[in-house]
Structure formats: structure tokens, C-alpha cells
Amino acid sequence: MIRFYKTDEKLHMIELEEFEKNCWVEMVSPTDEEVETIRELSNIPEEFLKAALDEEETARVEVDEGATMYVVDSPMMVETEEGDDTYTTIPVAVIYNGSCIVTVSLNANPVFAAFRTHRVKVSTQKPVGFVLNFMHENVKRFSYLLKQIDKKSLRLQAELHKSMRNQELIELLGLQDSLVYFSTALSANSSVYGRLSRMESVKNNEDYQDLYDDVLIETRQAVEMCTIYRDILKTTMDAFSSVISNNLNNVVKRLTIITILVAIPTLIAGLLGMNVDLPFGMGLHGDFAAWEFWIIVGISALLTVLCSVFLVRMTDKIKIRTPKQAKKKRRRD
């Protein structure tokens, strides 16, 4: 898809029907034919126009044939087939030369939507200002989505406190991956900002310099937020992993106790049911009286009870308790 825009004297963004000098060309997932058309109209190298169409493209700055290209990573919120929101980054290219500004991306970018709807005022006649405004709004988008990730993480943790389910754990793992992508993207974008600081048009323009300083400050804040949220989420996942392991140990402990208790009457019945002569005339070849049967049942029950008391006390001693649980136990004792 290709759209043409141009700002008037009051910085109102006006959509054009065709290419004009000093216009902004927005390209979203363009076809090869569209790329060739813009190449002929703008004289921008084809490799520049196709750079951002590779999802693995790294952030960088290139200058060739009078055109300057800035490729930065931009955050995106994507809805999965299950209806959940995931967060990732995609490359976005901002290219300009003496005739126009061209932006290329695989998906529609909310920052460009803000330019079109006048929420952020830019001039298509000032490409450096256009690039700085885009980078500023782009890093603010990082901060906004990082806050959304933190809110979603808190909601999932609250649900896990009520019920430990796989779905919430999988979503937390997805958020952890998103934070890794964001952290990597912010670091890569920082390398691009260094080239901007060395441009004469930025050094000699006070407004551009202030905007550039805002970009650096926002980026530093976003990096700190990303690091904090990633550390918190990692600690949370480790804690839930320990809880799951502890719950599994408790289940295995209960099953082991049940197995031992069931084995006691089974052992007694097996010994008395052996096809050999047993002492005291007991066993299949002896003549059982009714009272003898109940004696054997009583012995089995007594041994089972004694063994269960012993096992419960033994496991109770090695049970890990929170300070609150330990205090309650001391009161009971």
C-alpha cells in the first residue's frame, strides 16, 4: 500500500493523489511493482526501499546516491489466533533525499497514524525534523507498551495466586520474551541515535538539539523500565517454578504415604495366604475361626494406624513453613 502526504504552511497533513516534490510517501508492505514505482519517482535506491521488508533487519544508518536511510526497530502489539496480545518489534525505515521522505514498514505503524491525524505535527519539508519526531514518538511507544506489559503481568500473577494454570504461565513466558525483544531493540536503536548527534543540521538547530535530547532521555527511561520489568518477571517466574516444584513434591509425598499404608495389610494378607504351613495353624491350610479373622484385621488396622502416625510426624518435621505458619504451629503445640 502506498499513500502520499504533504504538509501545508500550518503543518496540516494533506493526503495527495499522486507524488509531489517534498511529500511524504508512506509504504506499508509494498509489492515489487510499488517499490519500482517509488524508486523511479524518488530516485531512492531499491535496496533502501526493501531494507525494512526483512523482519530480521538490524537498526542502522546508510547513505548512498544522495539518500539517507535510518532503520530502527519499532514496537508492535499483535493479536494471536487465541485472542491474546503479544508484543514484538519490526524494522521501520525512514529514507529521505532532496525530493521526498519515504517510510517503509511491514505493518501499519501507530506513530505514522499520529502524524496523519495531526496529534504530532511534522513538516514534510524538513526531513531531519521528521526523523527526530518519529524517533521520539517511537521510543514513547516503547514506554507505553512496557507499561501495558507490566499491567498484564500483574493481572496474570494475581490469577496464578488463585489457581496455578498452564495458560497464565505460558502468557508470562511470552511477556518475558517480549521484554527481551524490547531490550535488544532499544539497545540497537541507541546506536542509530549517535549518527544523528553528529549531523550539522542537528548541532546548529536548537529545536532539533532539544528534540534529540528528549529522544535520549526517553530511551534511557525505557531501557531502565525494560530492565526492571524483566528482572521482576524473571524473579516471579523463578518463584512460581519453586511453588510448582514444591506442590509436586507434596503430591509425591502423599502418594508415597498412601502406597506404604496400603502395602501393610497387603503384606499381612499375602503372608497368611501363602500355600505353605504357617505357625499356630494359620493360613489357607489351617482352620480359621471367625475371631481369628477379626484379630488379623485388627492387627493390620493397628499397624496401618501406627505407621501413618509415624509417617505424618516424620514428614511434618521436615515440612517447610512460612514464618506465619510456624507461629501458628508453636501456638498449637
N, C-alpha and C positions, 0 to 999 in steps of 0.2 A: 504494500500500500504506500502511496506517495501523496503527500499534501504540501501545498506551497503557502507560506505566510509571509507577511511583511508588516512592519510597524509604521504608523504614521507619526506626525510630529508630537502627538500627545501620548505616544507609546502604546497605542491601542493596536492589538494584534488583529490583522485583517487577513482572511483567507483569500488566496488568489486562485484563479482558474488555470493559470499556466506560469511557467518560470519567468522571473524578472530579476534584474540585477539587484544585489543586496537583499535578496529574500532568504527566508529560512525554508529549507527542504527537509521535511520530516519523512523518513523512510522506516517503515515497520515491516520486518520480514519480507523484504523486496524480492521479486523474481529476478532472474538473469536479464530479462528484457528491460525491466525497470532500472536495474543497475546500469545497463548500457545506455539507456536514455539519459540518465542523470550525468553519466560520465561525459557524454557529448555536449550537454548543456553547460556543465560547470567546469570542465577540463580538470577534474579531480581524478587522480589515478584509480584504476579499477580495484587494485589491491587495497586501497584505503576504504573504498565503499563496501568491500566484502569482509573487512577485518573483524567487525563486530558480529558477523553472522556465525562465527565459530564460538560455541559455548565455552570452550577451554581457552579462549584468547586471554592473554595476560594484560594487565594495565601497563601502558607505555605511551611515549610521545615520539612521533616521527614527523620529519619534514622532507618533502620531495616535490619537485616541479612546482614550487611556489605555494604548495598546500601544506597546512599544518594539521596534524591529527592527534587528538587526545582520546585514548581509550581508557575508560575507568570502569570499575565494577559497580553495578547498581543493585540495591536490594529489591527483591520481589517477593510478594506473598502469593503462593499458588495453592489452589484448592485441589485436593486429591479426589480420586474416584469414591473414596469412602466418605467424603464430605468434610474432611479435616483440612485445616490450613497448615501449610508447610512454608518454610522460609528458605530462600536461596538467593544467589546472586547471578546476574548475567552481565556480559560486557556491553557497554554503550560507547559508541564512537561519536565525537563531535569534531567535525572537519570544517575548515574554512580556508578560503583563498581570497583573492581580490574581487570575486564576483558574487559569492554567496556563502551561506552557512548550511552545512548538511549534517543531520543527525541520523544515525543508523542503529537500530536495535532489533532484537528478535521478537520482543513483546512491547505492547504499549506501555510507556513509562509515565507514572503519575507526575513526575517533575515537569515533563513537557505539557501535560494536561494543565498544570498550574500556569504555565506560560501562555497557553492558548486562551484560558479563561480570565486572564489579567490578574490572577491572585498574586503573581510575581511579575513585575514589569521589567521587560528586557527590550533592547533595541537590536534589530537585525542589521543595523548599520555599524554596530560596534561588536565585532566578533569576540574580542577579548573579554569584554563585559558579559557577553552571552555565556562564554565558557565559565567564567568565575561564578556567575549566578547559578548556572547548572550545578557546578561542584558544591556550592554552598547548600542548595536545596537537596542535593543528593545525599550529603552527609547528614542533613537534618532528617531525611527519610530513614537513614540508618538508626538514628536515635529514637525515632518514633516506633519503628518495628522492634527495636530492642526492648522498649517498654511493653509492647504487646507480648513479646515472648516471656517477659518476666511475669506479667499478669496471668498468662496461660499456664506458666509453670506453677505459680501459687495455687491456681484452681485445681490442677492435676494433683498436686501434693495433698490438698485438702480432701480430694476424693480418695486418694490412696490411704489416708489415715482412717477412713471409714471402711473401705473394702480394698484389699490387695488384688487388683485385676491386671491381666496382661496388657489390655488396651491402653491404660494410663501409662504403664511402664514403657510401652513402645512409643507413645507420643512424647514422653520425656526424653527418650533416646533421640527422637527426631529433632527436638529442640536443642539438644546438646550438639548434634551435627550442624544445625543452623548457626549456632554461635561460633563454631569452628570456621564455617564459611565466611561469616561476617568478620571475624577477627583477621582472617587471611586477606579478605578483600580490602579492609581498611588499611592494613599494612602496605598492600600493593598500591593503593591509591595515593598513599603518602609519598611514594617515590615520584609520582607524576607531579605533585604539587611543587617539588623542588625546581622543576623546569620553568614553572610559571613565575617563581620568585626571581629568576634571572632575566626575565623579559624586560626590555627597556620600557615598554608601554605600561607595565605594572609598576616599575620602580618610579617612573616620572608622573604617575597619576595617583593623587592622594586617595581618591574614591576607590580605585582598584586596589590600592595597598590596604585600605581598611577592610575591603571585602575579602581580600586574600588572608588577612589576619583572622577574620571571622571563620574562614574555612579551616584554618589550622586549629583554632580553639575548639570548634565543633568536632573536628576529627579527634583531637586529643580526648575530649569528653566522651565521645562514642567509643573509643578504644578502652578507656577506663571502665565504662559501663559494661562493655562486652566481656572484659576480663573478670569483673566482679560477678556478673551473672553466670559466666562459665564456671568459675570456681565454686559458686554456691550450688549450681546444678550438679557438678561433679561430686561434691560432698553429699548432696541429697541422694544421688544415685548409689553412692557407696553405703549410705545409711540404710536405704531400702534393701540393698543387697544383703546386708548383715541381718536385717529383720527377716528376710525370706529364708536365709540360711538357718537362722535360729528357729523359725517356725517349722522348717523341715526336720531339724534335729528333735524338736518336741514330738512331732508325729512319729518319727522313727523310735523314739524312746517309749511312747505309749504302745506302739505295736510290739516292741520287744518285750515289754512287761506282760502284755496280753499273751504273747506266744509262750513265755515261761510259765505263766499261771495255767494255761491250757495244757501244757506238757505234763504237769504234776499228776492230775487224775488219769491222763492218758498213760503215763508210765506205770501207775499202780494197776490199772485195768489190764495193761499189757502183760505185766508180770504174773498176775493171777490167772490170766487166760492162756498161759503157756501150756503146751501139750507135754508136760513133764510132771512128775510127782513133786509137790511142794510141801514144806513143813506144815505141821498141825492139820494135815488132811485137807488143805485148802486147794483151790484150783478147779479146773474142769472135771478132774477125776475124783475129786472129793465130794462128799455130800454136804452141800451148803444148807444151812438153816437160814430162816428169814432174818434172825437177829445178826447173823454173821455178815449178811449183805449190807445191812444198815451200819454196822461197825466199819466196814470198808469204806462206805460212802462218807461216813463221819470223819474217818481219818483223812481221806482225800480232801474234804472240805476244810478241815482244820489246817492241814499242811498248806493248802492254797491260800487261806487267810493269813497265816503266819508269813508266808513268802511274800504276799502282796504288801503287808505292812512293812516288812524289811526293805523291799524294793522302793516303796514310796518314800520311806525315810531316807534311804540312801540317795535317791535322786533329788530329794528336797534339799539335802545338804549342799549339793553341787549346783543347784539352780542359781542362775544369775538374776539378781533383783535390782531394780532401781532403788535409790535412797528412800523413796516414799513407801515402796513395797517392803523394804527391810524394816522400816519403822513400825509398820502395821504388824509384821510378824513378831517383833520384840514385844509389842503390847499383848498379842495373843499368848505368847509364852509366859 
